[in-house]
Amino acid sequence: MFFRLVFLCYNIFMNHIDHPVVLHRGVYKKTATTSEAVFMITGMTIGAGILGLPYVIARSGLAVGLMMILLWGLVMLLLNLMLGDIAVRTKESFQLPGFAGKYVGPWAKYLLSAVIIFSGFGTLLAYIIGEGQVLAEIFGGLPFWWSVFFWSIASFFVWMGLQTVKSAERILSLSVIILIIGLAIFLLPKMSTANLVQIDFANFFLPFGVILFAMHATPSIAEAHALLPGSERRFKKAIIFGTLIPVFVYTVFALAVVGFSGLSTTELATIGLGRALGPVVSLIANAFAVLAMGTCFMGMGLALKQSLMWDHKVSRHLAEITVITVPLLLFLFGFRSFVEVLDVVGGLFIGIEALLIVLICYQARKKGALGASRYGFNYFWLAAIPVLILFLVATIYSVFKMF
């Protein structure tokens, strides 16, 4: 699997064939190959969420956590295939709120828009928190001030709207995947048997929200479809591989880190590993964490700003001010637990989003203007039932924990 991943990345970066361009959200973009679409989905899935996975899995028990990664991975695959089915049945190029408005009604569009916006703010907040902790680990000092420092630098790039951020995100996503696999291979021989068998049923559901956050990549599905016009089979293949590669990466990383660290695993995995393995590993691992979260912050910030401008007709300056200031205000008001923020975003906001996707898909299969015979998603209810059950449980559990 590792060599297949390397070969896939080689194809992506060495493919110099010119591709036709399509107009997408006001920008002309080249159409993608299947491997590029796979990497687009994978790159938007594997982000800062992976840094919080070992902590929650260590507290529930490694066997429980790995089972949940595999289970949620399969459910997320079904959800992504549903979203792909919606996309191939629709003439227009939409993101989720547009699909909701077209097939369900204005109320669904507004609800889903609110969910996505608040989810975006929560994600940006998590990056601010995480960057402060990692920078303090590298340079010393208080995490609070490092978080503010990071926010000031990253927000400048969001305000400038530099498109080079998207290229950097792609390269750094590949670097993070390679680092994760390499680190896991290094740690696997050092695992302790005692860490493999420990289970805490009191924390059985603890990983729910963080795993959902780490698996989430629904915006990339519509993006991949827009750049693979008229290629339903290749689009479906991209969804399958783009969803399953992160499942493999998360499984190996969680097994290696929790097997090595056990209950001493920190909220951000690289911090604890650096303390245990020495200054060289600490510098390399935490430097990549800084780059990964920083690039994800800028990519998410730009996407949220563009969504406010394109989907909600907010002026550019108001969109910039909103995206830049709201996460900082949340941080200043005291929301400073990295894992707890991931848990709320994953369990509550992504849970609501998933339930609405099922409803949208049901309506699109009745009202969609285009057929989807070549896409081959023929067993809607076999996919919908497990998605509804698990995401409903996750959402109710998240609300219960909050109150």
N, C-alpha and C positions, 0 to 999 in steps of 0.2 A: 504493500500500500504506500509506503514512504517513497519508493522509487517511482511509482505511478504519479504521486503528487509532484515530485521533482520534474518528471517528464512533462506533466501538464503545465507547470510554471514555465518550463523551457519553451514550450509551444506558444505560450502567451506572449513572452517577451521577444521571441525570435521570429514571430510571424510578421513579415513586412509586406504582405499582400495588400494592395489598395482595396478598400471596401467602399461600396456606395454609401451615400450619406442620407440621413432622414432628419426631418425637422421634429424635435422633441422638446416641448416646453420652451419654445422660442429660441432654441439653440440647434444649429446643424451639427449632428454627430455622426460618426462613421458607424455603420452596422457592425455587429460583433460576430465573431466565430463562436462555436459552441463552447470551446475551452475558455474564451474570454468571458462569456456569460456565466460559466461555472465559477470562474474566479471572482466575478462581480458579486455573485450571491455569497460565496464563501468569505470574501473579503469584508462584506458588510455584516456578516454573522460573527466572525471571530474578532472580538474587540476587548474592551476592558472587562466585560463580564467574566472572561476566563480567569481573571485575577482573583475574583471572589468565590469561584466555584470550590476550590479545595477547602476553604474555611468552613462553609456550610456542610460540605460532604463529610469532613472530619467529625463534625458534631452529630451527624445522624448515623454515621457508620459508613465505611467504605463500600460494603456490599450494597447497602440501601442506596447510597448516592450513585453508584455506577448503574444500578438497575434503573434509577430515575432518569439518568442521562440517556440511556438507551430507549426507555419508554417515551420520554418527552421528545426525543429525537424523531421517533417514528410518528408520533402525533403531530409534531411540527411539520414533518414531511407531508402528511395528509392535508394539513392546513395550507401549506404552500401550494400543493397541487390544486386545492380548491380555488385559491386566488388566481392561479394560472388558468383554470377553467373559466373564471370570470373574464379574465383579460382576453382570451382567444374568442369569446363570444361577443365582444364589444368592438364596434368600429372605431370609436374614439380612443385616444390615448389618455387614460386617467390614472390618478393615484387613488388610494382607498376612499377618501371622502367623495370623489367624483363618482366612483362606482356605487357607493351607498345612495347618493342623491338620485342617480339614474334609475336604479332598480328597486329601491325601498321607499325613498321619499326624503323630503327636506329634513325631517326630524332626525333621521339616521345620519344624514350628511353632517348636520350640526353637532350631533353627539359624538360621532367618530372624529370630527375635526377637533373637538375639545379634548377628547381622549389622547389623540396623537400629539397635540400641542403640549398638554401637561406631561405626557410621557417624554417628549423632547426636553422639556425643562428639567425633569427629574434626571434624565440621562446626562445632561450638561452639568447638573449639580454633582452627580456621582464622580464625574471626571475632575471637577474642581477639588472635591474632597480627596480623591485618590492621589492626584498630583501633589497636593500639599504634603501628604504623608510620605510619598516616595522621595520627593525632593528634600524633605527634612532628614530622611534616612541617609541620603547621599552627602548632603552638605552640612547637616546639623541645623539647629535653630528650631523655631516653632512651626508646626504644620500650618497653623492659621495664616501666618504671613506668607509662607510659600504658596498657599492656595490663592491668596490675593494677588501675589506676583504672577503666578501662572495665568490667572484670569485676565490680568491686564495685557499680557503678551498675546494670548490666544484670541481675545476679543478684538484686538487690533486687526488680526488677519480676517476674522469674520466680518468686521466693519469694512475692510478693504475689498472683500469678496474675491480674493485671488483664486483663480481657477487652477493654479498650480498645486493648490492644496489637494485636489482630487488625484493628481498624478502621484504626489507624495504619499497619499493614503494607500494607493495601490501598491507602491513599492514597499512601504513599511508593513502593510498587511502580510505580504509575502515573507518579509524578514521575520516578523513575529511568528509565523507558522513554522519557519525553519528553526528558529530559536527554541520554540516550544518542543518540537520533536527532538531536537538535539539535547535539550535539558532533560527531557523525559528519559531518553536513552541513557544519559549519565546517571540518573537517579534510580532507575529500576533495579540495578544490582544491589543498591544500598537499602532496599526496603526492609522493614522489620515485620516479622510474622504477626506480632501482637497488634500492629496497626491494621492488619488486614481483616481480622475477625471481630473487632469491636463494633457493637451496635448499640445505639441509644434510642429506644423506642419513644422516649419523651420528646426527642427532636426529629421524629420520623418525617414530618412534613416541612422541616426547616428549609431544605434545598429548593422547594417548589419555585418560589419567585425568582431566585437568582438563576436557576437553570433556564427558566422561561426567558429572562432577560438575555442570557448568553446565547440562546437559540434564535432569538427574534431577528428576522431579516425581511419582513414583508415589503418594505419600500423597494427593495432590490428586485422583487419579482416583476412588478409592473415595469421597472426600468429595463430589465432583461428582455421582457416581451417587446418593448418599443424598439430595441436594437436588434431583434431577431424577427423582422416582419415576414409573415407568410411561412414561417418555419415551425409548425406546431410540434412536430416530433423532436426536433432539436431543442426547442424551448422546454419541453417536458423532460428531456434528458438532462438539460442544464439545471432544472429545479431539483431533480433527484440527486445528482452528484454534488451540486452546490449546497444541498442540505445535509447530506450524509458525511461529507468530508469533515465539517466541524464536529459532528458527533464522534467520529473517530479520534480527532485531535483532542477533544475534551476528555474522552475516556482515558486515553493514554496519559494525558497531563495530570488528571485527577488521581489516577492509580499511582503514578510515580510520586507526586508531591505528598499525598496523604499517606501512602505506604512508607515514605521516608520520614515525614514530620509528625504524623499522628495528630494528637490534640494540641500540639504546639504550633500548628499551622496558623499563620496570622491572617487578618482580614484581607490584606493584599499579599498574595502568595510569595511574590518576589522578595518582600521585606524579610520574612522569616527564613527563606532559603538563603538569602545573602548573609544573614547573621549566623546561620549554621555552617555554611560552606566557605566562608572567608571573604576577604575584601575584593578579590578579583571577581568572583562570581557575583558578589553583591553589586559591584559597579556595573557589570555587563547586564545582569538581569534587571536591575532597577532603571538603568539607562534606557533599555528597550521598553520598560513599562511607561516611562516618561514619554517616549516618542509615540508609543501606541495610543496612550490616552490623549496626548496632545493632538495627534492627527485626527483621532476620532472626535474630539471636541470641535475642532475646526470644521471637519466634514459634516457633523451633525448640525453645528451652528449655521453653516451655509445652507444646508438642506431645509432647516426650519425657517430661515429667513426667506428663502425662495418660495417655500410653501405659503407663508403669510402673504407674500407679494403676488404670487400667481393664482393661488386657490382662493384667497380671501380678500384680494384687492386692497391690501394694506400698503400705504406708501412706503417707499424704501427706507426713509429715515426712521419712521415709527417702527417698522419691522426690525431694523438694526438695534434700536434702543431697547425694544422688548426682549429680543433674543439675548442681548448682552447683559441687561440689568436684572431680569427676573431670577436667573440662577444664583447670581451673587447675593441678591436680597434674601433668598431662601437660606443660603449659607450663613449670612450674617445673623439671621433670625434663629440659628441654632441647629439646623439640620446638617449634621456633620458625621454621621455614621455611613461609611461606604456601603457595607453589606445591607443595612436596613433600607437605604435608598434604592439599591438594586432590587430588593425584595418587593417593595411597594410598586415600583414601575413594572416589574415582571409579573407579579401576581395579580395586581389590580388592573392597571391600565392595559397591559397586553392581554390579560384575560378577557376584559370587556371587548377589546378589538377582535379577538378570535371568535367570540360568540356572534358578533355582528357579521364577520366574514361568512360564517355558515349561513346566516339569513340572506346575505347578498347573493351567495352562490345559488341558493335554492331559487331565488327570484330570477337570477340571470339565466338559469337553465330553462325557465318558462318564457322569459321575455327577450332573451338575447337575440340580436339581429343576425348573428353569424352562427353557423354550425360548428361543431368541434369534434367531428368524427375522427380526424387524424390525430387529435390530441389524446383521445382514448381514455377519458376519465368517465367510466360508465357505471360505477357503483357508488353513487353519491351517499346513500344512507350508511353504507358500510364504513365510509370515512367520517361522515357527520356525527354518528353516534359516539364514538370514542372521543372525538374532538369536543363535543358538547359536554360530555360527562367530566372529562379531566379538567377542562378550562373552567367549567362551572364550579367544581370543587376548589380549584386554585383561587378563583375570585372570591368565593364565600369565605375560604380560609384566610385570605389576605384582609378582608373586611373585618372578620372576627378578631384577628390579631391587632388591628388598628384601634378597635374600640373596646 
